[in-house]
């Protein structure tokens, strides 16, 4: 979840691979908004988007599409189409060029956001969730980083509050457990966590994860 150290460790892993002689590409793989923009504008007009104004001056939006059954039914499918576009541009194209791609956030992160948007903890088991997981390249290696809500809250200054983090942590736990995604405790020092990540990556190399 936010504050778990994804960006730090993704960049370190990318640098390690490059030093080892691999052609490597670091990518921040956030939510895709191509076809989604008109839909999101309509939802904002309908009052289904809540904006939090934080003490540091930042404004953070949260989708509350679960308040409308039709909207909550359509939204995962629209994001599915957008994610296909983004994955082809940002992941499959570099893979075609023989790069090793290190993703900071990945398909499971997008599914967790959708689970929150439509308030459906079983979304990853439904057809749209299963199809989204199939967007991942066949030999994707996925690792989840785990921290407490308190640690995440201390690290991040752009989240609405502790309850926001707790809801997402629970959903990350569900999807990690349900898909068999290996988890690393990211509470320790950056060096020790990176060592555990690299050891786990070496052990899982060549195996398909979360498919």
C-alpha positions as CSV (number, residue, x, y, z in Angstrom):
1,X,0.0,0.0,0.0
2,X,1.0,3.7,0.0
3,X,4.1,4.1,2.2
4,X,5.3,0.6,1.9
5,X,8.5,1.6,0.1
6,X,7.5,0.5,-3.4
7,X,9.3,3.3,-5.3
8,X,12.5,3.1,-3.2
9,X,12.9,-0.6,-3.6
10,X,11.8,-0.7,-7.3
11,X,14.4,1.8,-8.2
12,X,17.1,0.0,-6.1
13,X,16.2,-3.3,-7.8
14,X,16.3,-1.7,-11.2
15,X,19.8,-0.3,-10.5
16,X,21.0,-3.7,-9.2
17,X,19.8,-5.4,-12.4
18,X,21.5,-2.7,-14.6
19,X,24.8,-3.2,-12.6
20,X,24.4,-6.9,-13.3
21,X,24.4,-6.3,-17.0
22,X,20.7,-6.5,-17.7
23,X,18.8,-4.1,-19.9
24,X,16.4,-2.8,-17.4
25,X,13.5,-0.3,-17.5
26,X,11.9,1.2,-14.3
27,X,8.2,2.0,-14.7
28,X,5.7,3.6,-12.4
29,X,2.5,1.8,-13.4
30,X,-0.4,3.8,-12.0
31,X,-4.0,3.7,-12.9
32,X,-4.7,4.3,-16.6
33,X,-7.0,7.2,-17.6
34,X,-7.7,7.2,-21.3
35,X,-11.3,6.2,-21.9
36,X,-12.0,6.8,-18.2
37,X,-11.8,10.6,-18.2
38,X,-15.4,11.4,-19.5
39,X,-16.7,8.7,-17.1
40,X,-14.9,10.3,-14.2
41,X,-16.1,13.8,-15.0
42,X,-19.7,12.5,-15.0
43,X,-19.2,10.8,-11.7
44,X,-17.8,13.9,-10.2
45,X,-20.8,15.8,-11.4
46,X,-23.0,13.2,-9.7
47,X,-21.2,13.7,-6.4
48,X,-19.5,10.3,-6.4
49,X,-16.0,11.7,-5.9
50,X,-14.9,12.9,-2.5
51,X,-12.1,15.4,-2.2
52,X,-10.0,15.6,0.9
53,X,-8.2,18.9,1.6
54,X,-5.1,17.9,3.6
55,X,-3.3,20.1,6.2
56,X,-0.2,20.3,3.9
57,X,-2.3,22.0,1.2
58,X,-2.7,18.9,-1.0
59,X,-6.1,17.8,-2.3
60,X,-6.7,14.1,-2.7
61,X,-9.7,12.6,-4.4
62,X,-11.4,9.3,-3.5
63,X,-13.9,7.5,-5.8
64,X,-17.1,6.5,-4.1
65,X,-18.7,4.7,-7.1
66,X,-20.2,2.1,-4.8
67,X,-23.0,4.5,-4.1
68,X,-24.4,4.0,-7.6
69,X,-25.0,0.4,-8.7
70,X,-24.8,1.1,-12.5
71,X,-21.6,3.2,-12.1
72,X,-20.0,0.5,-9.9
73,X,-20.8,-2.1,-12.5
74,X,-19.3,-0.2,-15.4
75,X,-16.2,1.3,-13.8
76,X,-14.1,-1.9,-13.5
77,X,-14.7,-2.7,-17.2
78,X,-13.7,0.8,-18.3
79,X,-10.5,0.6,-16.2
80,X,-9.9,-2.9,-17.7
81,X,-9.8,-1.4,-21.2
82,X,-7.6,1.5,-20.1
83,X,-5.2,-0.9,-18.4
84,X,-4.8,-3.0,-21.6
85,X,-3.8,0.2,-23.4
86,X,-1.3,1.2,-20.7
87,X,0.2,-2.2,-20.3
88,X,0.9,-2.5,-24.1
89,X,2.6,0.9,-24.1
90,X,4.5,0.8,-20.9
91,X,5.2,-2.9,-20.3
92,X,4.9,-5.0,-23.5
93,X,6.7,-2.6,-25.7
94,X,9.9,-2.6,-23.5
95,X,9.6,-6.4,-23.1
96,X,9.5,-6.7,-26.9
97,X,12.7,-4.6,-27.0
98,X,14.3,-7.2,-24.6
99,X,14.2,-5.0,-21.4
100,X,13.6,-6.4,-18.0
101,X,10.8,-4.3,-16.6
102,X,10.6,-3.3,-13.0
103,X,7.1,-2.0,-12.1
104,X,6.5,0.3,-9.2
105,X,2.8,-0.7,-8.7
106,X,1.3,-3.3,-11.0
107,X,-2.0,-4.9,-12.0
108,X,-2.9,-6.1,-8.4
109,X,-2.5,-2.4,-7.2
110,X,-5.1,-1.3,-9.8
111,X,-7.4,-4.1,-8.7
112,X,-7.1,-3.0,-5.1
113,X,-8.1,0.5,-6.0
114,X,-11.1,-0.8,-8.0
115,X,-12.0,-2.9,-5.0
116,X,-12.1,0.3,-2.9
117,X,-13.9,2.3,-5.6
118,X,-16.8,-0.1,-5.9
119,X,-16.6,-1.6,-2.4
120,X,-16.2,-5.2,-3.7
121,X,-13.6,-7.4,-1.9
122,X,-14.3,-10.2,-4.3
123,X,-13.6,-8.2,-7.4
124,X,-10.3,-10.0,-8.1
125,X,-12.2,-13.3,-8.3
126,X,-14.9,-12.0,-10.7
127,X,-14.6,-12.1,-14.5
128,X,-13.3,-8.6,-14.8
129,X,-10.7,-9.1,-12.1
130,X,-9.5,-12.4,-13.6
131,X,-9.2,-10.8,-17.0
132,X,-7.2,-7.9,-15.6
133,X,-4.8,-10.4,-14.0
134,X,-4.3,-12.0,-17.4
135,X,-3.0,-8.6,-18.7
136,X,0.2,-9.3,-16.8
137,X,3.0,-10.9,-18.9
138,X,3.1,-14.7,-18.5
139,X,6.3,-14.8,-16.3
140,X,5.6,-11.8,-14.1
141,X,7.1,-11.9,-10.7
142,X,5.0,-10.1,-8.1
143,X,6.1,-9.3,-4.6
144,X,4.1,-7.5,-1.9
145,X,5.6,-5.2,0.6
146,X,4.0,-5.1,4.1
147,X,4.2,-2.3,6.7
148,X,1.8,-1.3,9.5
149,X,-0.7,1.4,8.9
150,X,1.2,3.6,11.4
151,X,4.5,3.3,9.5
152,X,2.7,4.0,6.2
153,X,1.0,7.1,7.7
154,X,4.4,8.4,9.0
155,X,6.0,8.0,5.5
156,X,3.2,9.5,3.4
157,X,1.9,13.1,3.4
158,X,-0.7,12.6,0.6
159,X,-3.2,10.3,2.1
160,X,-6.5,11.4,3.7
161,X,-6.0,9.5,7.0
162,X,-5.3,6.3,8.9
163,X,-8.7,4.8,8.1
164,X,-8.0,5.2,4.4
165,X,-4.8,3.2,4.8
166,X,-6.4,0.5,6.9
167,X,-9.1,-0.1,4.3
168,X,-6.5,-0.6,1.6
169,X,-4.2,-2.7,3.7
170,X,-7.1,-5.1,4.3
171,X,-7.7,-5.3,0.6
172,X,-4.0,-5.9,-0.1
173,X,-4.0,-8.7,2.4
174,X,-7.0,-10.3,0.7
175,X,-5.6,-10.2,-2.8
176,X,-2.1,-11.2,-1.7
177,X,-3.4,-14.2,0.3
178,X,-6.0,-15.1,-2.4
179,X,-3.5,-15.0,-5.3
180,X,-0.5,-16.5,-3.4
181,X,1.6,-13.4,-3.8
182,X,4.8,-13.6,-1.6
183,X,5.1,-10.8,1.0
184,X,8.1,-9.2,2.4
185,X,8.1,-7.2,5.7
186,X,9.3,-3.7,4.7
187,X,9.6,-2.4,8.3
188,X,13.3,-2.8,8.5
189,X,16.2,-0.8,7.1
190,X,16.3,-0.2,3.4
191,X,19.4,-2.4,3.0
192,X,17.9,-5.3,4.9
193,X,14.6,-5.1,3.1
194,X,16.3,-4.9,-0.3
195,X,18.4,-8.0,0.5
196,X,15.3,-10.0,1.4
197,X,13.6,-8.8,-1.9
198,X,16.6,-9.8,-4.0
199,X,16.8,-13.2,-2.3
200,X,13.1,-13.8,-2.8
201,X,13.4,-12.7,-6.5
202,X,16.3,-15.1,-7.1
203,X,14.3,-17.9,-5.5
204,X,11.2,-17.2,-7.6
205,X,13.0,-16.5,-10.9
206,X,11.2,-18.1,-13.8
207,X,8.0,-18.9,-11.9
208,X,4.7,-17.5,-12.8
209,X,3.2,-15.5,-9.8
210,X,-0.5,-14.6,-9.3
211,X,-1.8,-16.1,-12.5
